[in-house]
Amino acid sequence: MKNIKFLKYSIYAGALVLGVSCTDLDEKVLDATLTENANADAVINSAYSGLLKIQTQDGVFAVQEVTTDFVIVPTRAGDWGDGGAWLENHFHTWTANSREVNTAWKHMLSSVYNCDLALSLKTITPSNKAQAQFLKAFYYYMAIDMYGQVPYREAGSDPNDFPKVWDSPTATAQIIALLEEALPNLPDKNASDPSIANKDAARFLLAKIYLNKAVFDSPSHTGFNANNADNMNKVIQYVDQISSSVTLANDYWDNFKPSNNTSPELILTARNVLGVDAVAGLGVNGMRSRWYMANHYNQVPSGWNGFSVLQEYYNQFNPTDRRILNNDEAIIKTFGSPLGMRIGQQYAPGGTVALKTRGQNGDRPLNFQSDLAGLPADGKIVAEDWLERWGIRPQKYIPDVSNMDKPENDYVLFRYADALLMKAEAILRGGTSTTTTTAIAAQLQSRQGITTIVDLSTLDGLYKARATELWEEGWRRNDMIRFGKYTTSRATMTNTDAYRVLLPIPTTALLNPNIKQNPGY
């Protein structure tokens, strides 16, 4: 009986079904109930661990960014083949058995499970309960955004039964209710530790939900109803309620440096500790993927030579914009080339010695280019001239030289610039505010080195502003769906199947008879 219960909760949580018969987990834990002797701190920390899983390059990040117009991960001879996993993300050819589809489901639903364990504690402080409620709401938000339906268990339900399922509109209402219940008992934002779930994070997430509510209220997630002034007024209301201590950082890069926890702009982060594995089992701190996934093998820090920004995305910036060109003296001294979107000839630390490709690839100049002539239509690069140097390389976080494998940069989840852009969008979509979009644009434009014009006078301008401000921060797919552009043909993606705004439900999850596969799959 115990193994059957675990199987059913594994399907709920998105865990792998293999090896179920070997489990020795306590039956009370499988039933999502805990004794009064449970280590409450450990359980709450486990609920937070789902935030750290988002910072790795696979799963949620792969779904939210690689499937968009921002970045592609071409196969480079034998590198980044992975059974076609990365290319099917970008080309929108995934199936219910695809790796990243399954990984994202497992990460978010197993994180919901951990929150349920915390909420089932016999004794829990109001603050810890509110934090677990917030985290559960966030994980459910991410799951609904990607899959359009989520499993859930009612309190006191028979653990032998399969979980029931909320559709997108119902889940959205439940998420809002969870956040509204949690908000009064959440702590205020800690000025030096934004990784703790807080009132401002709840306000941000509520604004994000109402911004997307017209999409989520459609089970197919297609289209966007522009005539939803009530939803837009809610966005404005919650952004305006964010506390005055949250402000834009003067320097954009303060949000991504090793000590970014001190930036007044950050509302919620996943906390990393220098020299410590962020998530047990990863082997290294997942934050390092933010430079390893794109950097060439010969760069400092070294990398895996994969992720590449598409030229059409890069072209939205002024090349001198500080948001894609951090060429501070200390950066050049330590890393050789500017951080941001790395294009052209790359250099060794100090910025004078030109780097080359590996000897096996002919010691060619390491000159990053994105000419589509070097990228075959199938995304598989075989020509030696392009093999190691094709693609503009994104690097948004400043590596922590104290420990590049296990850095202390916190992973940014919510920041104030996004909140301001949400408010501007809500105004453009019919919301009422005493603030003008011109005033919001002026705030964003006033920061150090922002040379790309911030135009928030139209929805097209707003869409571009979100692209240039929030690149690589995990919101691009969400934005493209809301603006009706996700399944529009573009230079490197021609699949226009409208149903792909939702991912397929993983095959293992369909063992729960209450879950039905999304249309089209």
VOPA-550799 format. One record per residue (C-alpha): residue number from 1; residue in three letters; z, x, y. Coordinates in steps of 0.001 Angstrom, whole numbers, always signed. Each point is the difference from the previous one (the first is absolute). Example, Ala and Ser with C-alpha at 12.3 -4.5 7.8 and 13.67 -1.06 7.14 Angstrom:
% VOPA-550799
PT  drengu  vexba        w        u        v
PT       1    ALA    +7800   +12300    -4500
PT       2    SER     -660    +1370    +3440
% end
This chain:
% VOPA-550799
PT  drengu  vexba        w        u        v
PT       1    MET       +0       +0       +0
PT       2    LYS     +838    +2845    +2354
PT       3    ASN    -3476    +1496     -355
PT       4    ILE    -1665    -3343     +722
PT       5    LYS    +2037     -324    +3196
PT       6    PHE     -994    +3493    +1071
PT       7    LEU    -3660     -675     -739
PT       8    LYS      +17    -3101    +2158
PT       9    TYR    +1781    +1702    +2865
PT      10    SER    -2318    +2980     -355
PT      11    ILE    -2961    -2305     +476
PT      12    TYR    +1771    -1355    +3088
PT      13    ALA     +743    +3425    +1335
PT      14    GLY    -3381    +1432     -840
PT      15    ALA    +1448    +2685    -2252
PT      16    LEU    -1977    +1283    -2990
PT      17    VAL     +354    -2084    -3146
PT      18    LEU     -362    +3035    -2265
PT      19    GLY    +3223    +1276    -1529
PT      20    VAL    +1930    -3226     +482
PT      21    SER    +1413      +58    -3508
PT      22    CYS    +1783    +3274     +773
PT      23    THR    +1988    -1279    +2961
PT      24    ASP    +3770     +230     -119
PT      25    LEU     +600    -1544    +3403
PT      26    ASP    +3063    -2188     +212
PT      27    GLU     -779    -3680     -503
PT      28    LYS    +1935     -998    +3101
PT      29    VAL    -2197    +2263    +2120
PT      30    LEU    -3106    -1477    -1602
PT      31    ASP    +1249    -3414    +1020
PT      32    ALA     +286    +1353    +3563
PT      33    THR    +3775     -459      +74
PT      34    LEU    +2480    +2775     +685
PT      35    THR    +3713     +340     -615
PT      36    GLU    +2534     +583    +2730
PT      37    ASN     +232    +3608    -1215
PT      38    ALA    -3597     +777     +890
PT      39    ASN     -564    +2848    +2432
PT      40    ALA    -1057    -2041    +3013
PT      41    ASP    -1245    +3004    +1984
PT      42    ALA    -2285    +1098    -2840
PT      43    VAL    -1414    -3486     -351
PT      44    ILE     -694     -298    +3743
PT      45    ASN    -1591    +3464      +27
PT      46    SER    -2232    -1093    -2862
PT      47    ALA    -1175    -2927    +2131
PT      48    TYR    -1013    +2495    +2703
PT      49    SER    -1926    +2218    -2442
PT      50    GLY    -3029    -2295     +178
PT      51    LEU     -598    +1136    +3589
PT      52    LEU     -418    +3577    -1205
PT      53    LYS    -2600     -993    -2586
PT      54    ILE    -2273    -1181    +2827
PT      55    GLN     -293    +3548    +1376
PT      56    THR    -1801    +1385    -3068
PT      57    GLN    -3797      +80      +65
PT      58    ASP     -408    -2438    -2887
PT      59    GLY     +880    -3666     -423
PT      60    VAL     +667    -1828    +3251
PT      61    PHE    -1431    +2695    +2276
PT      62    ALA    -3173     +259    -2089
PT      63    VAL     -488    -3757     +180
PT      64    GLN     +756     -322    +3711
PT      65    GLU    -2048    +2965    +1262
PT      66    VAL    -2551    +1292    -2548
PT      67    THR    -1547    -3468     -326
PT      68    THR     -784      -77    +3744
PT      69    ASP    -2369    +1578    +2510
PT      70    PHE    +2524    +2764     +717
PT      71    VAL     -190    +2384    -2917
PT      72    ILE    -1799     +771    -3255
PT      73    VAL    +1042    +2223    -2914
PT      74    PRO    -3268    +1370    -1382
PT      75    THR     -210    +1547    -3434
PT      76    ARG     -612    +3731     +468
PT      77    ALA    -1460    +1203    -3299
PT      78    GLY    +3067     -200    -2270
PT      79    ASP    +2505     -573    +2828
PT      80    TRP    +1167    -3517     +900
PT      81    GLY    -1925    -1572    -2887
PT      82    ASP    +3048    -1815    -1412
PT      83    GLY    -2184    -2297    -2040
PT      84    GLY    -1634    -1321    +3151
PT      85    ALA    +3292    -1420    +1349
PT      86    TRP     -406    +1270    +3559
PT      87    LEU    -3645     -964     +400
PT      88    GLU     +475    -3513    -1371
PT      89    ASN    +2663     -460    +2666
PT      90    HIS    -2417     +869    +2766
PT      91    PHE    -3034    -1746    -1473
PT      92    HIS    +1978    -3209     -738
PT      93    THR     -823      +70    -3706
PT      94    TRP    +3551     -118    -1371
PT      95    THR    +1028    -2171    -2956
PT      96    ALA    +3271    -1412    -1318
PT      97    ASN     +455    +3210    -2013
PT      98    SER     -613    +2407    +2867
PT      99    ARG    +2642    +2655     +527
PT     100    GLU     +839     -548    +3663
PT     101    VAL       +6    -3799     -378
PT     102    ASN    +2611     +375    -2720
PT     103    THR    +2011    +2716    +1759
PT     104    ALA     +340    -1984    +3234
PT     105    TRP    +1109    -3110    -1916
PT     106    LYS    +2548    +1979    -2003
PT     107    HIS    +1405    +1761    +3073
PT     108    MET     +531    -3161    +2046
PT     109    LEU    +1196    -2372    -2740
PT     110    SER    +2336    +2564    -1572
PT     111    SER    +1412     +476    +3511
PT     112    VAL     +596    -3753     +249
PT     113    TYR    +1838     +254    -3312
PT     114    ASN    +2281    +2701    +1409
PT     115    CYS     +777    -2244    +2976
PT     116    ASP     +852    -2839    -2366
PT     117    LEU    +2454    +2294    -1778
PT     118    ALA    +1662     +771    +3323
PT     119    LEU     +153    -3674     +966
PT     120    SER    +1591     -850    -3346
PT     121    LEU    +3008    +2269     +607
PT     122    LYS    +3250    -1893     -411
PT     123    THR    +1315    +1653    +3140
PT     124    ILE    -2351     +973    +2812
PT     125    THR     +623     +440    +3714
PT     126    PRO    -1895    -2282    +2398
PT     127    SER    -1856    +3048    +1380
PT     128    ASN    -1084    +1259    -3435
PT     129    LYS    -1065    -3497    -1004
PT     130    ALA    -2081     -317    +3160
PT     131    GLN    -1604    +3414     -610
PT     132    ALA     -933     -988    -3565
PT     133    GLN    -1426    -3291    +1300
PT     134    PHE    -2071    +1833    +2599
PT     135    LEU    -1327    +2476    -2561
PT     136    LYS     -848    -2791    -2429
PT     137    ALA    -1863    -1812    +2774
PT     138    PHE    -1954    +3163     +847
PT     139    TYR     -994     +688    -3612
PT     140    TYR    -1037    -3620     -444
PT     141    TYR    -1979     +189    +3248
PT     142    MET    -1921    +3002    -1292
PT     143    ALA     -622    -1676    -3368
PT     144    ILE    -1243    -3229    +1601
PT     145    ASP    -2256    +1968    +2325
PT     146    MET    -1604    +1722    -2988
PT     147    TYR      +75    -2620    -2775
PT     148    GLY     +545    -3403    +1633
PT     149    GLN    +2622    -1125    -2532
PT     150    VAL    +3295    +1359    -1304
PT     151    PRO    +2371     -747    -2890
PT     152    TYR    +3612     -926     +696
PT     153    ARG    +3157    -1050    -1818
PT     154    GLU    +2232    -2811    +1130
PT     155    ALA    +3717     +800      +49
PT     156    GLY    +1583    -1059    -3277
PT     157    SER    -3321     -465    -1786
PT     158    ASP     -234     +666    -3729
PT     159    PRO     -868    +3694     -395
PT     160    ASN    -2024     -885    -3115
PT     161    ASP    -2460    -1896    +2185
PT     162    PHE    -2936    +1618    +1715
PT     163    PRO     +376     +279    +3787
PT     164    LYS    -1564    -2723    +2103
PT     165    VAL    -2637     +780    +2631
PT     166    TRP     -259     -581    +3742
PT     167    ASP    -3437     -367    +1501
PT     168    SER     -721    +1700    +3308
PT     169    PRO    +1054    -2848    +2376
PT     170    THR    +3238     -641    -1920
PT     171    ALA     +871    +3676     -244
PT     172    THR     -630     +427    +3721
PT     173    ALA    +2466    -2782     +795
PT     174    GLN    +2548    +1564    -2369
PT     175    ILE     -409    +3422    +1619
PT     176    ILE     +585    -1467    +3454
PT     177    ALA    +3111    -1824    -1257
PT     178    LEU    +1359    +3216    -1566
PT     179    LEU     -456    +1922    +3233
PT     180    GLU    +1496    -2676    +2200
PT     181    GLU    +3055     -163    -2271
PT     182    ALA     +344    +3778      -48
PT     183    LEU     -548     +699    +3698
PT     184    PRO    +3477     -888    +1396
PT     185    ASN    +1743    +2245    -2551
PT     186    LEU    -2295    +2991     +254
PT     187    PRO    +1317    +3001    +1942
PT     188    ASP    -1481    +1010    +3339
PT     189    LYS    -2576    +2776     -245
PT     190    ASN    +1621    +3392     -442
PT     191    ALA    -1450    +2270    +2691
PT     192    SER       -8    +3006    -2331
PT     193    ASP     -733    -1732    -3307
PT     194    PRO    -2690    -2699      +85
PT     195    SER     -114      +11    -3813
PT     196    ILE    +2836    -2567      -76
PT     197    ALA    -1288    -3580      -13
PT     198    ASN     +915    -1425    +3390
PT     199    LYS     -415    -2968    +2314
PT     200    ASP    -3016    +1485    +1771
PT     201    ALA    -1719     +639    -3330
PT     202    ALA     +507    -3664     -920
PT     203    ARG    -1433    -1087    +3366
PT     204    PHE    -2994    +2294     -509
PT     205    LEU     -658    -1369    -3490
PT     206    LEU     +316    -3593    +1184
PT     207    ALA    -2548     +738    +2719
PT     208    LYS    -2306    +1572    -2599
PT     209    ILE     +314    -3057    -2255
PT     210    TYR     -771    -2479    +2776
PT     211    LEU    -2955    +2126    +1119
PT     212    ASN    -1453     -333    -3501
PT     213    LYS    +1377    -3443     -823
PT     214    ALA    -3314    -1831     +393
PT     215    VAL    -1478    +2389    -2559
PT     216    PHE    +2963     -274    -2369
PT     217    ASP      +57    -3793     +283
PT     218    SER    -3457       +5    -1581
PT     219    PRO     +374     +694    -3760
PT     220    SER    -3307    +1908      +59
PT     221    HIS     +988    +2036    +3109
PT     222    THR    -3482     -546    +1439
PT     223    GLY     -703     -533    +3665
PT     224    PHE    +2394     -208    +2922
PT     225    ASN     +880    -3139    +1873
PT     226    ALA      -31    +1003    +3667
PT     227    ASN    +1577    -3280    +1074
PT     228    ASN    +3563     +806     -993
PT     229    ALA    +1801     +376    +3318
PT     230    ASP    +3346     -901    -1595
PT     231    ASN     -274    +2966    -2387
PT     232    MET    -1067    +2285    +2833
PT     233    ASN    +2931    -1083    +2137
PT     234    LYS    +2285     +950    -2892
PT     235    VAL    -1575    +3475      -39
PT     236    ILE     +690     +392    +3712
PT     237    GLN    +3531    -1368     -383
PT     238    TYR     +991    +2488    -2704
PT     239    VAL    -1629    +3010    +1686
PT     240    ASP    +1804     -884    +3244
PT     241    GLN    +3298     -111    -1914
PT     242    ILE     -313    +3619    -1135
PT     243    SER    +2825    +1830    +1719
PT     244    SER     -618    +1913    +3216
PT     245    SER    +1089    +3283    -1594
PT     246    VAL    -3282      -43    -1970
PT     247    THR    -2671    +1570    +2206
PT     248    LEU    -3248    +1919     -359
PT     249    ALA     +341    +3718     -646
PT     250    ASN    -1553    +2000    +2822
PT     251    ASP    -1676    +2284    -2528
PT     252    TYR    -1821    -1835    -2785
PT     253    TRP     +792    +2840    -2422
PT     254    ASP    +3762     -430     +406
PT     255    ASN     -399    -2884    -2447
PT     256    PHE    -1303    +2277    -2742
PT     257    LYS    +1878    +3299     +344
PT     258    PRO    +2688    +1113    -2501
PT     259    SER    +2793    -1299    +2263
PT     260    ASN    -1807    -3255     +769
PT     261    ASN    +3157    -2003     -731
PT     262    THR     +961     +624    +3654
PT     263    SER    -3123    -1642    +1451
PT     264    PRO     +944    -3147    +1964
PT     265    GLU    -3264    -1603    -1145
PT     266    LEU     +783     -208    -3699
PT     267    ILE    +1393    -3338    -1157
PT     268    LEU       +7     +492    -3774
PT     269    THR     -668    +3067    -2130
PT     270    ALA     +403    +1204    -3568
PT     271    ARG    +2543    +2811     +187
PT     272    ASN     -709    +3442    -1438
PT     273    VAL    +2585    +2762     -298
PT     274    LEU    -1062    +3645     +251
PT     275    GLY     -289    +1616    -3417
PT     276    VAL     +782    -3168    -1949
PT     277    ASP    -2268    -2044    -2262
PT     278    ALA     -509    -3277    +1837
PT     279    VAL     -532    -2116    -3123
PT     280    ALA    +1281    +1031    -3388
PT     281    GLY    -2926     +762    -2277
PT     282    LEU    -2460    +1065    +2703
PT     283    GLY     +850    +3665     -533
PT     284    VAL     -598     +693    +3685
PT     285    ASN     +650    -1883    +3178
PT     286    GLY    -2761    -2593     +359
PT     287    MET     -344     +746    +3716
PT     288    ARG    -1889    +3215     -761
PT     289    SER    -2966    -2126    -1078
PT     290    ARG     -670     -547    +3695
PT     291    TRP    -1388    +3529     +265
PT     292    TYR     -786     +866    -3622
PT     293    MET    -2350    -2951     -505
PT     294    ALA    -2500    +1265    +2610
PT     295    ASN     +539    +3711     +646
PT     296    HIS    -2228    +2611    -1623
PT     297    TYR    +1478    +2358    -2590
PT     298    ASN     -223    +2960    +2408
PT     299    GLN    +1729    -1682    +2924
PT     300    VAL    +3666     +183     +979
PT     301    PRO    +1520    -2019    -1455
PT     302    SER    -2310      -17    -2984
PT     303    GLY    -1426    -3258    -1258
PT     304    TRP    -2039    -1927    -2524
PT     305    ASN    -3223     -269    +2058
PT     306    GLY     -485    -3742     -314
PT     307    PHE     +445    -2670    +2660
PT     308    SER    -2627      -17    +2739
PT     309    VAL     -267    -2066    +3189
PT     310    LEU    -3321    -1778     +459
PT     311    GLN    -2126     +915    +3001
PT     312    GLU     -273    -3616    +1182
PT     313    TYR    +3803     -130     +260
PT     314    TYR     +287    +3394    +1688
PT     315    ASN    -2603    -1028    +2574
PT     316    GLN    +2423    -2557    +1465
PT     317    PHE    +2010    +2857    +1536
PT     318    ASN     -620    +2318    +2880
PT     319    PRO      -16    +3394    -1829
PT     320    THR    +2616    +1267    +2497
PT     321    ASP    +2407    -2872     -713
PT     322    ARG    +3392    +1470     -841
PT     323    ARG     +469    -2559    -2758
PT     324    ILE    -2616    +1870    -2064
PT     325    LEU     +302    +3468    +1558
PT     326    ASN    +3440    +1597      -29
PT     327    ASN     -899    +3537    +1060
PT     328    ASP    +3385    +1100    +1300
PT     329    GLU     +510    +3767      -41
PT     330    ALA    +2657     -275    -2711
PT     331    ILE    -2349    -2064    -2177
PT     332    ILE    -2793    +2579     +253
PT     333    LYS    +2398    +2868     -660
PT     334    THR    +1435    -1638    -3118
PT     335    PHE    -2945    -1894    -1458
PT     336    GLY    -3099    +1594    +1555
PT     337    SER    -1957    -3117     +962
PT     338    PRO    +1035    -3083    +1996
PT     339    LEU    +1635    -2853    -1866
PT     340    GLY    -1303    -3544     +158
PT     341    MET    -3562     -577    -1152
PT     342    ARG    -1174    +3461     -973
PT     343    ILE    -3691     +592     +585
PT     344    GLY    -2164    +3119     +316
PT     345    GLN     +938    +3592     -884
PT     346    GLN    +3546     +397    -1322
PT     347    TYR    +2223    +3014     +618
PT     348    ALA    +2902    +1878    -1552
PT     349    PRO    +3408      -16    +1752
PT     350    GLY     -424    +1495    +3456
PT     351    GLY    -3322    -1737     +560
PT     352    THR    -2293    +3047      -27
PT     353    VAL     -914     +747    -3632
PT     354    ALA    -2648    -2444    -1223
PT     355    LEU     +696    -1482    -3403
PT     356    LYS    -2527     -218    -2810
PT     357    THR     -426    -2132    -3083
PT     358    ARG    +1151    +1382    -3330
PT     359    GLY    -1941    +2861    -1550
PT     360    GLN    -1250    -2211    -2795
PT     361    ASN    -1688    -2089    +2688
PT     362    GLY    -1708    +2964    +1653
PT     363    ASP    +2525     +969    +2719
PT     364    ARG    -1759    -2298    +2462
PT     365    PRO    +1525     -635    +3438
PT     366    LEU    +2648    -2699     -308
PT     367    ASN    -1701    -2246    +2538
PT     368    PHE     +978    -3653     -447
PT     369    GLN    -2913    -2342     +645
PT     370    SER     -648    -3642     -775
PT     371    ASP    -3781     -234       +5
PT     372    LEU     -763    -2832    -2423
PT     373    ALA    -2874    +2100    -1321
PT     374    GLY    +2679    +2027    -1789
PT     375    LEU    +1518    -3088    -1641
PT     376    PRO    -2138    -1589    -2729
PT     377    ALA      -20    -3797     -111
PT     378    ASP    +2159      +54    -3132
PT     379    GLY    +2667    +2119    +1761
PT     380    LYS     -354    +2873    -2476
PT     381    ILE     -634    +3314    +1745
PT     382    VAL    -1706    +2599    -2154
PT     383    ALA    -1916    +2133    +2523
PT     384    GLU    +1895    +3278     +390
PT     385    ASP     -611     +111    +3760
PT     386    TRP    +2024    -3200     +455
PT     387    LEU    +2379     +140    -2936
PT     388    GLU    +3087    +1367    +1765
PT     389    ARG     -813     -596    +3643
PT     390    TRP    -1315    -3565     +243
PT     391    GLY    +2129    -2348    +2082
PT     392    ILE    +2245      -93    +3057
PT     393    ARG    +3549     +553    -1271
PT     394    PRO    +2952    -2125    +1177
PT     395    GLN    +3418    +1575     +540
PT     396    LYS    +2363    -2202    +1969
PT     397    TYR    +3380    +1466     -916
PT     398    ILE    +1053    +3462    +1174
PT     399    PRO     +996    +1932    -3145
PT     400    ASP    +3588    +1091     -238
PT     401    VAL     -284    +3772     -356
PT     402    SER    +3575     +126    -1316
PT     403    ASN    -1197    -1607    -3230
PT     404    MET    -3593    -1198     -156
PT     405    ASP     +424    -1547    -3452
PT     406    LYS    +3164    -1905     +840
PT     407    PRO      -72     -505    +3794
PT     408    GLU    +2329    -2078    +2127
PT     409    ASN    -2622    -1934    +1984
PT     410    ASP     +895    -3664     -293
PT     411    TYR    -2926    -2201    -1003
PT     412    VAL     -880    -2404    +2821
PT     413    LEU     -111    -3671     -973
PT     414    PHE     +527    -1887    +3288
PT     415    ARG     -362    +1382    +3513
PT     416    TYR      +27    -1477    +3470
PT     417    ALA    -3646     +726     +868
PT     418    ASP     -989    -2353    -2812
PT     419    ALA    +2391    -2647    +1334
PT     420    LEU    -1641     +230    +3450
PT     421    LEU    -3458     -316    -1545
PT     422    MET    +1148    -3034    -1987
PT     423    LYS    +1228    -1591    +3219
PT     424    ALA    -3292     +728    +1764
PT     425    GLU    -1933    -1531    -2887
PT     426    ALA    +2215    -3079      +51
PT     427    ILE     -722     -455    +3714
PT     428    LEU    -3746     +315     -618
PT     429    ARG     +230    -2542    -2811
PT     430    GLY    +1607    -2659    +2205
PT     431    GLY    +3662     +949     +298
PT     432    THR    +1837     -306    +3303
PT     433    SER    +1761    +2930    +1666
PT     434    THR     +918    +1206    +3452
PT     435    THR    -1294    +3414    -1108
PT     436    THR    -3713     +691     +259
PT     437    THR    -2113    +1906    -2503
PT     438    THR     -966    +2273    +2907
PT     439    ALA    +3650     +965     +458
PT     440    ILE     +379     +716    -3729
PT     441    ALA    -3161    +2131      +44
PT     442    ALA    +1391    +1965    +2946
PT     443    GLN    +3198     +730    -1969
PT     444    LEU    -1941    +1351    -2956
PT     445    GLN    -2438    +1909    +2191
PT     446    SER    +2732    +1726    +2006
PT     447    ARG    +1187    +2203    -2849
PT     448    GLN     -814    +3671      -92
PT     449    GLY    -3619     +838     -811
PT     450    ILE    -1327    -3486     -832
PT     451    THR    -3623     +391    +1117
PT     452    THR    -1590    -2806    -2009
PT     453    ILE       +4    -3048    +2287
PT     454    VAL    +2437    -2692    -1122
PT     455    ASP    -1833    -3258     +711
PT     456    LEU    +1971    -3104     -949
PT     457    SER    -2030    -2486    +2014
PT     458    THR    -1877    -1304    -3066
PT     459    LEU     +641     -327    -3720
PT     460    ASP    -2686    +2628     -643
PT     461    GLY    +1843    +2397    +2286
PT     462    LEU    +3290     -850    -1697
PT     463    TYR    -1507     +637    -3430
PT     464    LYS    -1170    +3436    +1129
PT     465    ALA    +3398     +722    +1574
PT     466    ARG    +1726     -702    -3307
PT     467    ALA    -2422    +2362    -1753
PT     468    THR     +581    +2862    +2431
PT     469    GLU    +3764     -470     +266
PT     470    LEU     +993     -720    -3597
PT     471    TRP    -2342    +2119    -2103
PT     472    GLU    +1402     +888    -3426
PT     473    GLU    +3112    -2146     +495
PT     474    GLY     -773    -2574    -2693
PT     475    TRP    -1158    -2963    +2122
PT     476    ARG    -3787     +373       +9
PT     477    ARG     -794    -2353    -2892
PT     478    ASN    +2341    -2623    +1443
PT     479    ASP    -1704     +278    +3395
PT     480    MET    -3522     -134    -1411
PT     481    ILE     +766    -3177    -1957
PT     482    ARG    +1539    -1691    +3035
PT     483    PHE    -3054     +868    +2100
PT     484    GLY    -2434    -1122    -2707
PT     485    LYS    -1489    +3481     -505
PT     486    TYR    +1423    +1150    -3343
PT     487    THR    -2901    -1171    -2163
PT     488    THR    -2677     +783    +2576
PT     489    SER    -2589    +2543    -1156
PT     490    ARG     +397    +3441    +1547
PT     491    ALA    -1450    +3487     -383
PT     492    THR    +1793     +852    -3239
PT     493    MET     +853    -3474    -1371
PT     494    THR    -2506    -2789     -611
PT     495    ASN    +1969    -2399    -2216
PT     496    THR     +446    -3164    +2092
PT     497    ASP    +1794    -2168    -2600
PT     498    ALA    +2316    -2088    +2181
PT     499    TYR    +2558     -489    -2799
PT     500    ARG     +886    +3708     +114
PT     501    VAL    +2315     -564    +2937
PT     502    LEU    +2462     -535    -2859
PT     503    LEU     +535    +2401    -2862
PT     504    PRO      -96    -1212    -3593
PT     505    ILE    +3267     -694    -1770
PT     506    PRO     +541    +2869    -2490
PT     507    THR     -815     -904    -3591
PT     508    THR    +3550     +713    -1204
PT     509    ALA    +1444    -2394    +2586
PT     510    LEU    -2217    -2780    -1367
PT     511    LEU    +2163      -47    -3127
PT     512    ASN    +2148    -2270    +2154
PT     513    PRO    -1750    -3371     -503
PT     514    ASN    +1167    -1166    +3434
PT     515    ILE    -2271    +2544    +1733
PT     516    LYS    -3689     -793     +331
PT     517    GLN    -2631    +2613     +731
PT     518    ASN    -1312       +6    +3566
PT     519    PRO    -3472    -1567     +421
PT     520    GLY    -2967    +2284     -542
PT     521    TYR    +1632    +2308    -2543
% end
